Amino acid sequence: MAYGYVNPGSGFEQTMRERIIEAAQAMNVGGTEFSTFKNSRCNPRYWIRTANGGFQLRNDVAPSAAIKDIFVNGKLYAFECAMAMVMILYKATIDMIGEEAFDRHFTDLFLWDWNYDNNLRLITTFDPSEMQPGDVVYFKNPDHDPDKPEWQGENAVMLGNDRYYGHGLGIKSADSMIASLNRERVPGSRTSAYLTNEALHPDFAYLQTLSSRSPLPFKTGNGSRNTIFSRIGVNSYIIK
């Protein structure tokens, strides 16, 4: 069953929002697992797992093929929820601009937390009235068990009709997301998790131009490895 939000009169933005929702639904049934950075894993045919639990694109494979493999061979992958959101946005971008354009503009991919290629151009908003299906939102768990930093919150794709996809929790209503997080609080806590006012989405207008552009002159050999332009929710954590 699809939870997509469909507007027959929409343009590029609405269509891409639908692709984001579809990618989230595909990840939900694709066999990937939730893990901390310490226990992450990937398909070595496409990715090199780094010491911090990230995935570095191999230099002998196409970026689009590596992203699509996550949705095809999901059982070979385990990662945390922020990485899942970036993967979903990349998959939707491939679906919108095509593999050739994606491979031109999204090179040397490095998946780790909210690290992403600068061509994705994520935009963060703080007005709940502006949230739409296809946005990435954040459920914060302020009183989480300190021994379980992975439960400090949940990044999720807003699917519409009070449905959200969070990697590791699956597709749930907002109340069910909050209930799941509340089970991971400090014993005795009465401070509930909650849906924050933060939401982010790609710069749709910019992405629409990429299918006809040549490679951008400022791209460097470091690619996305050192590029974090925006994030949502609490600070990163690394379990060593």
PyMOL commands that set and color helices and strands:
alter all, ss='L'
color gray80, all
select helices_A, chain A and resi 12-29+37-39+63-72+74-76+81-97+99-105+118-120+128-130+149-151+174-182+204-212
alter helices_A, ss='H'
color red, helices_A
select strands_A, chain A and resi 33-34+47-49+55-57+78-79+110-111+122-125+136-140+153-160+163-166+170-172+194-202
alter strands_A, ss='S'
color yellow, strands_A
deselect
rebuild
show_as cartoon
